[in-house]
Amino acid sequence: MNKKVQPKTLPGFMELLPNEQILFNKMKETIQKSYEKFGFLPLDTPIIEDAKVLLAKAGGETEKQIYRFEKGDNDLALRFDLTVPLAKYVTEYYDKLSFPFKRYQIGKVYRGEKPQRGRYREFYQCDVDIIGNGKLSIINDAELPSIIYNTFTKLGFNEFTICINNRKILNGLFASLELEDKSSEILRIIDKIDKIGADNIKKELLEKIKEEKVNTIMKFISIKGNNDNKIQSLKNMDINNEIFQSGLNELIEVIKFIRIFGVPEKNFKVDLTIARGLDYYTGTVYETFLDKYRNLGSVCSGGRYDNLAEYYTDKKMPGVGISIGLSRLFFQLIDNNIISAKDESIFDVQVIPMTNQYEVCAEVATKLREENINVQINMEEQKLGKKFKCADNLKVKYVIVIGNDEIKNNAVTLKNMFTGEQETINIEKAIDKIKG
Amino acid sequence: MNKKVQPKTLPGFMELLPNEQILFNKMKETIQKSYEKFGFLPLDTPIIEDAKVLLAKAGGETEKQIYRFEKGDNDLALRFDLTVPLAKYVTEYYDKLSFPFKRYQIGKVYRGEKPQRGRYREFYQCDVDIIGNGKLSIINDAELPSIIYNTFTKLGFNEFTICINNRKILNGLFASLELEDKSSEILRIIDKIDKIGADNIKKELLEKIKEEKVNTIMKFISIKGNNDNKIQSLKNMDINNEIFQSGLNELIEVIKFIRIFGVPEKNFKVDLTIARGLDYYTGTVYETFLDKYRNLGSVCSGGRYDNLAEYYTDKKMPGVGISIGLSRLFFQLIDNNIISAKDESIFDVQVIPMTNQYEVCAEVATKLREENINVQINMEEQKLGKKFKCADNLKVKYVIVIGNDEIKNNAVTLKNMFTGEQETINIEKAIDKIKG
C-alpha cells in the first residue's frame, strides 16, 4: 500500500470529537426523554425516499438544495425535513394509527446549502407533531409550549422566552386593510424586525403601502405590555374581521392553557411580529429565544398547519408541531461558550494494571460492571505515566490501579482524578466510593 | 389540490409502526448502554462521505451496491458500513485521540442490494471497535465476547453461543499443507459447513486438493469436545508452523480471559469452522448464534484486523471489533415470533376528560409529568368510547378519567386498562398507584 487517499470529512458535515459527541448525545437524549414525557410515540422513517414522493410539495429553494440521485431505475432523494416523511407516514399507515397521532422524530436531514459557519448540510432535527383526523383541538397548541419549556429547562436553561403569535390575527388584519394580496410580502418584512428594527420596517412598508395602512400595521406590531395587556390591546383595536377575531380567540385560549400547563409567565410571551415563513403555517406560531443570546435566532420553532398531507390524500389532517435544529443549536452553544464539552466522559472508572496484573484487572473490571458501573480497562503495554495521561485525557473520574502490593493485600488503589486523592482499599469499599 | 402523489416507502427500507418502533428503540438503547458499560466512546460520523475516501478500499460487490451520486462538483457516496468511516476518523483526528481508542457507533448504513425478505438497503449497524496505535493487546480480543454476552443477556436472551476461532490457526494449517494459494478458496468452502454439512465440504475440497491434505483439513474441522478438549486436540495435531502456533497461543489467551471476564462456559465455544469473510480479518474471529434459532445465522460477528486505516495512512492501527446488524436481527426476531411488539407503549397514562373538563385534565397531566410520569392527554371532541378505544390501541396501562363528579370530589378515576380495575381516588394516591 503506497498510494494513500487523504481522508477528509466533507465541508458542511458535523463530525465531533468524543467528548463533544458525549455532550451532544446527552442533549439529544434529554430532548427525547422530554418528548416521551408528553406521550409522543417514536418514529424513524428512511433517510432515502422516492423523489416523487418527497418532492410532491417542494419547490423553489428547497428543490435546489435537495440531494437527488438515481440508483438503478429509481429516482431517489434524501429527506430535507421530518415533516414531509410524517405526511407520507400518516397517509400510508392511516388505518393503523390512532388519532390524534402524536409522534416525535429525531434524525438527520439533508440540505445542500452553501456551507457556512454553523450551517450544516447534514443536521439533526428533533420534531414533535400532533396530527388530528379532520380536526384538532386548540388546546394542543398550548401543550407544545409546555414541551418547549420542559425541554429547555431540562437542557439546563432558565432564561428563555417562547414567543407566540397566531397567523390568523395577521391575516385578518391584512384582510381588514384590504392588503391580502400583499400579505406574504408584508409578513416577510415584519419578520425582519429583530434584524433591522421598527423604523426600517416602516420605511420598507411605505415603499409598498399607503401611509394610513402602514400606521395601522406599525401600531399593531408595536403593541406592548404583558400578555394580558397585549390581548386587551388586540381587542381594543376593534378589527372587524372574522379571521382576526378567530385568531384572537385562539390566542386567548392558548395563553390560558399554557398557564394551566405550568409554563411560568416569564418564559412565554405574545409576540405579534412573529410570522414564521410564508405559506406553511395557518394558526398558532412559535419561536423560542435564549434571553441573553437573542442574536442566536430562534432555537425552537413551529406552529399550526391546516392540512399536513394534502399532496398525498384528500383526508384533512390538521397538525401542530415544533422542531429543534439540534446540530446548529449545539454549534452555537459551544461557539458562544454557553456550554462546554471539555470535561465530558462516558465512563466512571478506568482500570490500569501496574505492570502485568492483567487477570486481576479483568476480574475487578467485571465486578464493577456487574455493579452497573461503566468501566474501561487499559491492557496495553504502556508506561504507567502514559496510561495516567490517557485517563486524564478521557476525563475519567476514577482510576483503579492494581499492582503486586494490591494483589497481596486483596485491595485496589482508587485515585480520584479530579481531586488527586488516592487510597488503597478493598474492592467493595471502592465500589461504594464510586457509586456514592 | 386535485392530483395526489401516491405516498410509498421504498422497498428494502424498514419503516415500523409505533409499537414496533418502541421495541426497536428499546433494543437499540440496551445495546448502547451495554457498549457504554465497557467504556466505549460514542461516535456519529456523516452518512454522506467523499466517494474517493469511502471507496478507497472497496471493490467488487461492495462498489456495485454503493449509493454514489454527484451534487455540484462533488462525487459523493453513502456509507456502506461503519468501519471505513472509523478508519477515516482515526486518521483524520489521530492527534486528538487517546489510544487504545474504544468507540461505539450505532447508525444507518446503505447497500443497494436486491431487496429480499429481511434484507434491507438501509439498516442499522451497532459496532464497537478497539483501535491500537502500533499494537494492541490480545486481551482486548477476550473483552469483546464479554460485551456480546452482556448485550445479549440484557436483550433478554440466555441461550446463545459465541463461536470463536483464530484466522492464524487456519492460515498456519494451510501453510503447513502448502495450500496458501488456495486458502481463500478453502475458507470459502469451510464457511458453508452449516449450510451444506461436512460430507459436502469434503466433496468440494476433493475437487481441488489431494486426498491426504483434505483428510488433514477434515480432521481439523471435525475436532470435537469442550473448549479445553479442542485446544488440546489442536496442540496434539502438532503442526509445525509458526503462524499456526501463534494463532493457537492467541486462542488460548483469549479463552483464558473470556472466563475471567465472566462469560459462562455454556455461552462461548471454540469453533474451528468459522472464518468470517476472506481478507479483512487476520486473527480472532467471532460469530454468535441463538441456540434455538441457529438457522437465523450469526447475530453478532466480528474479529481482529491488522491494519485498520492502511488506505489512508502509514500508521499501523490494529483493531478488534464486533457488529450487530440490528435491523435484520429485529426483523428475524419478530418474524419468528421470538419477540413481539404488540403490547409496547411509550407512556404510562392517558388523561381523558369526560366531556369538557379540559382545564382540570391539563392540570392533572402537568402534575403527573412533574412526578416524572409519561402522560398523554386526549383533548379532542370525541365520544368517550372512542377515546377508550384509542387508549386501548396505544396499549397504555392507565387511563385517568375526569368528569364533573371527580372535580366536585377533588379526585380522579384511575382505570388499569390491563386488569379493568378502576377506582376514584385523589391525585396523590393515583400517582402512588401509577409509580408502584
Interface residues (C-beta under 8 A of the other chain):
Chain A: M1 K4 V5 Q6 P7 K8 T9 L10 F13 M14 E15 L16 L17 P18 Q21 I22 F24 N25 E36 K37 F38 G39 F40 L41 P42 L43 D44 T45 P46 I47 I48 E49 D50 K52 V53 A56 Y67 F69 E70 K71 G72 N74 L76 A87 K88 Y89 T91 E92 Y93 K96 L97 S98 F99 P100 K102 R103 K108 Y110 G112 R121 E122 G132 K135 L136 S137 I139 N140 A142 E143 S146 N150 F257 I260 F261 G262 A309 E310 Y311 Y312 T313 D314 I346 F347 Q350 Y358 E359 A362 E363 A365 T366 R369 E370 N372 I373 N374 V375 Q376 I377 N378 M379 E380 E381 C390 N393 L394
Chain B: M1 K4 V5 Q6 P7 K8 T9 L10 F13 M14 E15 L16 L17 P18 Q21 I22 F24 N25 E36 K37 F38 G39 F40 L41 P42 L43 D44 T45 P46 I47 I48 E49 D50 K52 V53 A56 Y67 F69 E70 K71 G72 N74 L76 A87 K88 Y89 T91 E92 Y93 K96 L97 S98 F99 P100 K102 R103 K108 Y110 G112 R121 E122 G132 K135 L136 S137 I139 N140 A142 E143 S146 N150 F257 I260 F261 G262 A309 E310 Y311 Y312 T313 D314 I346 F347 Q350 Y358 E359 A362 E363 A365 T366 R369 E370 N372 I373 N374 V375 Q376 I377 N378 M379 E380 E381 C390 N393 L394
